[in-house]
Amino acid sequence: MKILLSSVLVLFLVGCGSQDENKAVKKVEETKIEVKEEVVPKEKKIITNVATTGKSLFATCSSCHGVNAEKKALGKSQVIKDWDAAKIAKALNGYKDGTYGGAMKGIMKGQASKLSKEDIEKLSKYISKL
């Protein structure tokens, strides 16, 4: 854009014939307009937590625990349907930090590590009401 504007201005001033070429170039240099463009690199992405409710968070869990948390995950875990929110939060936080779990500890650590503190709270409340 700057080059195009400068070129048009030079052609205009040179074409007028009233000024010599050096004065025209000097005039163009004095009237340059600086244009700043802000470029956001593709690597810079805004990450948001799409799952904003306990129900949407539980969608991942339901594939193993059942739609209503009524199943033993992969036939090995406890049924979590009747657990209260505090027990669920304690289990999820324990899976996340590696201090809780039996046969499913490895799988659940990977799942719980993706959850924020707020996610665990929402998920615990949701499951406890199923």
KEKEVO-36340 format. One record per residue (C-alpha): residue in three letters; residue number from 1; z, x, y. Coordinates in steps of 0.1 Angstrom, whole numbers, padded with zeros to 4 digits, m for minus. Each point is the difference from the previous one (the first is absolute). Last residue first. Example, Ala and Ser with C-alpha at 12.3 -4.5 7.8 and 13.67 -1.06 7.14 Angstrom:
REM KEKEVO-36340
+-----+-----+-------+-------+-------+
|  aa |   i |    pz |    px |    py |
+-----+-----+-------+-------+-------+
| SER |   2 |  0071 |  0137 | m0011 |
| ALA |   1 |  0007 | m0014 | m0034 |
+-----+-----+-------+-------+-------+
***
This chain:
REM KEKEVO-36340
+-----+-----+-------+-------+-------+
|  aa |   i |    pz |    px |    py |
+-----+-----+-------+-------+-------+
| LEU | 130 |  0386 | m0279 | m0388 |
| LYS | 129 |  0025 |  0003 |  0029 |
| SER | 128 |  0013 |  0035 | m0010 |
| ILE | 127 | m0035 |  0013 | m0002 |
| TYR | 126 | m0007 | m0009 |  0037 |
| LYS | 125 |  0033 |  0015 |  0013 |
| SER | 124 | m0006 |  0032 | m0019 |
| LEU | 123 | m0036 |  0003 |  0012 |
| LYS | 122 |  0009 | m0005 |  0036 |
| GLU | 121 |  0028 |  0026 | m0002 |
| ILE | 120 | m0021 |  0025 | m0020 |
| ASP | 119 | m0029 | m0004 |  0025 |
| GLU | 118 |  0024 |  0007 |  0029 |
| LYS | 117 |  0012 |  0032 | m0016 |
| SER | 116 | m0036 |  0010 | m0005 |
| LEU | 115 | m0017 | m0004 | m0034 |
| LYS | 114 | m0026 |  0024 | m0014 |
| SER | 113 |  0027 |  0020 | m0018 |
| ALA | 112 |  0009 | m0032 | m0019 |
| GLN | 111 | m0032 | m0001 | m0019 |
| GLY | 110 | m0001 |  0037 | m0010 |
| LYS | 109 |  0037 | m0001 | m0009 |
| MET | 108 | m0006 | m0032 | m0020 |
| ILE | 107 | m0025 |  0017 | m0024 |
| GLY | 106 |  0022 |  0029 | m0007 |
| LYS | 105 |  0032 | m0020 | m0003 |
| MET | 104 | m0014 | m0026 | m0024 |
| ALA | 103 |  0020 |  0011 | m0031 |
| GLY | 102 |  0032 |  0003 |  0020 |
| GLY | 101 |  0006 | m0003 |  0036 |
| TYR | 100 |  0019 |  0011 |  0030 |
| THR |  99 |  0008 |  0033 |  0019 |
| GLY |  98 | m0036 |  0010 |  0007 |
| ASP |  97 |  0000 | m0005 |  0037 |
| LYS |  96 | m0026 | m0029 | m0001 |
| TYR |  95 |  0013 | m0014 | m0033 |
| GLY |  94 |  0035 | m0001 |  0014 |
| ASN |  93 | m0012 | m0017 |  0032 |
| LEU |  92 | m0018 | m0026 | m0021 |
| ALA |  91 |  0030 | m0005 | m0022 |
| LYS |  90 |  0025 | m0003 |  0029 |
| ALA |  89 | m0024 | m0024 |  0018 |
| ILE |  88 | m0003 | m0022 | m0031 |
| LYS |  87 |  0038 |  0000 | m0005 |
| ALA |  86 |  0006 | m0009 |  0037 |
| ALA |  85 | m0026 | m0028 | m0001 |
| ASP |  84 |  0016 | m0018 | m0030 |
| TRP |  83 | m0015 |  0003 | m0035 |
| ASP |  82 | m0011 | m0031 | m0018 |
| LYS |  81 | m0037 |  0007 | m0003 |
| ILE |  80 |  0004 |  0037 | m0007 |
| VAL |  79 | m0007 | m0001 | m0038 |
| GLN |  78 |  0011 |  0034 | m0013 |
| SER |  77 | m0026 |  0027 | m0008 |
| LYS |  76 | m0019 |  0008 | m0032 |
| GLY |  75 | m0026 | m0026 | m0008 |
| LEU |  74 | m0025 |  0014 |  0024 |
| ALA |  73 |  0022 | m0014 |  0028 |
| LYS |  72 |  0025 | m0024 | m0017 |
| LYS |  71 | m0013 | m0034 |  0013 |
| GLU |  70 |  0014 | m0028 |  0022 |
| ALA |  69 | m0006 |  0016 |  0034 |
| ASN |  68 | m0017 | m0033 |  0011 |
| VAL |  67 | m0036 |  0013 | m0001 |
| GLY |  66 |  0008 |  0024 | m0028 |
| HIS |  65 |  0019 |  0033 |  0000 |
| CYS |  64 | m0030 |  0022 | m0008 |
| SER |  63 | m0029 | m0014 |  0021 |
| SER |  62 |  0027 | m0018 |  0021 |
| CYS |  61 |  0011 |  0033 |  0016 |
| THR |  60 | m0032 |  0005 |  0020 |
| ALA |  59 |  0000 | m0036 |  0013 |
| PHE |  58 |  0037 |  0005 |  0009 |
| LEU |  57 | m0009 |  0017 |  0033 |
| SER |  56 | m0020 | m0031 |  0011 |
| LYS |  55 |  0029 | m0023 | m0009 |
| GLY |  54 |  0026 |  0022 |  0017 |
| THR |  53 | m0020 | m0002 |  0032 |
| THR |  52 | m0018 |  0026 |  0022 |
| ALA |  51 | m0023 |  0016 | m0025 |
| VAL |  50 | m0027 |  0015 |  0023 |
| ASN |  49 |  0023 |  0028 |  0010 |
| THR |  48 | m0020 |  0018 |  0027 |
| ILE |  47 | m0016 |  0034 |  0001 |
| ILE |  46 | m0018 |  0008 |  0032 |
| LYS |  45 | m0027 |  0025 | m0008 |
| LYS |  44 | m0007 |  0034 |  0015 |
| GLU |  43 | m0023 |  0017 | m0025 |
| LYS |  42 | m0030 | m0016 |  0017 |
| PRO |  41 |  0007 |  0019 |  0032 |
| VAL |  40 |  0005 | m0021 |  0031 |
| VAL |  39 | m0024 |  0010 |  0027 |
| GLU |  38 |  0010 | m0005 |  0036 |
| GLU |  37 | m0030 |  0004 |  0023 |
| LYS |  36 |  0004 |  0016 |  0033 |
| VAL |  35 | m0029 | m0003 |  0025 |
| GLU |  34 | m0001 |  0025 |  0028 |
| ILE |  33 | m0024 | m0010 |  0028 |
| LYS |  32 | m0021 |  0027 |  0015 |
| THR |  31 | m0007 | m0005 |  0037 |
| GLU |  30 |  0005 |  0035 |  0012 |
| GLU |  29 | m0021 |  0015 | m0028 |
| VAL |  28 | m0029 | m0024 |  0009 |
| LYS |  27 |  0002 |  0010 |  0037 |
| LYS |  26 | m0001 |  0037 | m0009 |
| VAL |  25 | m0031 | m0007 | m0022 |
| ALA |  24 | m0017 | m0018 |  0028 |
| LYS |  23 |  0009 |  0027 |  0025 |
| ASN |  22 | m0015 |  0027 | m0023 |
| GLU |  21 | m0032 | m0020 | m0005 |
| ASP |  20 | m0009 | m0004 |  0037 |
| GLN |  19 |  0009 | m0031 |  0019 |
| SER |  18 | m0023 | m0025 |  0017 |
| GLY |  17 | m0024 | m0002 | m0029 |
| CYS |  16 |  0014 | m0032 | m0013 |
| GLY |  15 | m0011 |  0009 | m0036 |
| VAL |  14 |  0026 |  0027 | m0003 |
| LEU |  13 |  0028 | m0024 |  0010 |
| PHE |  12 | m0011 | m0027 | m0023 |
| LEU |  11 | m0007 |  0023 | m0029 |
| VAL |  10 |  0034 |  0017 |  0005 |
| LEU |   9 |  0018 | m0034 |  0000 |
| VAL |   8 | m0018 | m0012 | m0031 |
| SER |   7 |  0009 |  0032 | m0018 |
| SER |   6 |  0036 | m0002 |  0010 |
| LEU |   5 |  0003 | m0035 | m0012 |
| LEU |   4 | m0016 |  0008 | m0033 |
| ILE |   3 |  0021 |  0031 | m0005 |
| LYS |   2 |  0032 | m0019 |  0008 |
| MET |   1 | m0009 | m0028 | m0024 |
+-----+-----+-------+-------+-------+
***
